[in-house]
């Protein structure tokens, strides 16, 4: 009874927190969706602030982000401050009724500071950084910290009472930037002392007797830059992520001294980069770092034109929303025109904007307003081109701004209640990426995670993200666990219990393989989770000319292949869903499913095709009782749902295709909000190419 009361109290506190954060955002924005741009008056080739404001107002822009990139303009020499650009923009935006999010300018350091303290430039495993690029500094450096704090305080003292400012962004896409010089190594040594207490513990846990890597005296603790020990290098990567968490918390604490209660603090987290936003950020612990913020912010970039799928928008949004336990988030940066190959087709800018809202965003902001005329990002175009004149993308943005303004009360603060989660782990990510699996180019953690997420997206299954620190695993019916390569016994036992109590789980190969210190378990593999999975294996190999026997998922010969990695699985209690088709390995299972307690565990022992992944996700979604009307529609028709602040169900329908599509609307009668027309259940609806429909149930 006591535990039930405690859970109820925790749930009540969580709901109050979500409500208070939503209320803060509503109060800040006047219950309006935020539609914005990054704006750099400092970069303009001539004065045109008044013209820009007029064009912003015409486009429905109601928020701009400023000042995060221009420390050298704001402090041109040590102790000399020039806030004239900030003042001009604050005054102009304030008069126009456009909100401002002001950034701390600490991610790009001025020349005079580096000249005075050259050690501010980070020393990495490749040597010391050179001046020029952004994010080249050591975020632990005492000189950098002192001057960063000074400029933050000077700006905050200057702007703190501006009525135009609704929030502050601390730093910009922060990462450790590979900092690993002598000062950082000393900090890591102290971190290891505090965590492990003794060198004997470290030597045993990390297997440092290998190749005479054993450390017998703290004074002999080596730099990890050349380490061949995955346990040690993974621990250092965890330490570097903690540097980011602590750094953002430090900046947020300074800003919090000055900000008003009705202003928020955020940060623009980015993602693993494959030429666009792709997966879990390898260098940042998003969940830990977000704790210091009032609201999470994300930067999401994606392919466009014929390659636009909405996947990156959905993935980044689901991670952003999950950072703060389901709280609505801000899209601090996304593309307007972007790279030349990203210039959107007609209708795609609208499709993108409403896709962000469908995942729970309360703000969509473009990087940036205007295109820059020189330097590194000359050809990353903003909402306006280099001539600053109206263009087709700007004209389409005007329609988005008008619809955001008109429909804000229906679309702001959308609450998502998903029953499926993807469990990711920064520790597993680092550990898995430390090794090369299979021949050819290396497959990374995100290359395993994303195809599973993508498969769920393609069948319109809503997803949250959780990590090993999450306390609410039990609220989900299905958890997807990609390559949980490094994990403590306690987490694996907790996942076994999740299945035993009725949950459904999907593991991929290499899950449970090593402990939290990246030391391979000496027990039967997959370690500990073999109990719930009902399987065992002791050998694995890289497949050559291997497929799944008899095409069990009916995907066709070309898509029935196995690549990169295969575990030679023997079922103990599990049912075999697929065997390998091979003259030697054919007796071994490739994919299994096991009933355990009240639940079910599926194990994928090899790298499967996207088509097989999608069939597996269909299988487990049905088994978990989560298959519904929305899942009858398949990509390129995408469905997203949630509850609005009036308590009504909102259904977003997107057509991510260049041709029209028709579907039968399966839910309750409602109103299509964009055109304000009634919609009847079980009636046919047509979506144009790259089209959007938003239906609010009556």
Buried (B, 14 or more C-beta within 10 A) or exposed (E): EEEEEEEEEEEEEBEEBBEEBBEBBBEBBEBBBBBBBBBBBBBBEEEBBEEBBEBBBBBBBBBBBBBBBBBBBBBEEEEEBBBEBBEEBBEBBBEBEBBBBBBBBBBBBBEBBBEEBEBBBBBBEEEEBEBEEEBBBBBBBEBBBEBBBBBBBBBBEBBBEBEBBBBBBBBBBBBBBBBBBEBBBEBBBEBBBEEBEEBEEBBBBBBBEEEEBBBEEEEEBEBBBEBEBBBBBBBBBBBBBBBBBBBBBBBBEBBBEBBEEEBBBBBBBBBBEBEBBBBBBBBBBBBBBBEBBBBBBBBBBBBBEEEBBBBBBBBBBBBBBBBBBBBBBBBBBBBBBBBEEBBBBEBBBBBBBBBBBBBBBBBBBBBBBBBBEEEEEEEBBBBBBBEBEBBEBBEBBBBBBBBBEBBBBBBBBBBBEBBBBBBBBBBBBBBBBBEEBBEEEEBBBBBBBBBBBBBBBBBBBBBBBBBBEBEBBEBBBBBBBBBBBBBBBEBBBBBBBBBBEEBBBBBBBBBBBBBBBBBBBEEBBBBBBBBBBBBBBEEBBBBEEBBBBEBBBEBEEEBBBBBBBBBBBBBBEBBBBBBBBBEEBEEBBBBBBBBBBEBBBBBBBBBBBBBBBBBBBBBBBEBBEBBEEBBBBEBBBBBBBBBBBEEBBBBBBBBBBBEEBEBEBBBBBBBBBBEEEEBEEEEEBEBEBBBBBBBBBE
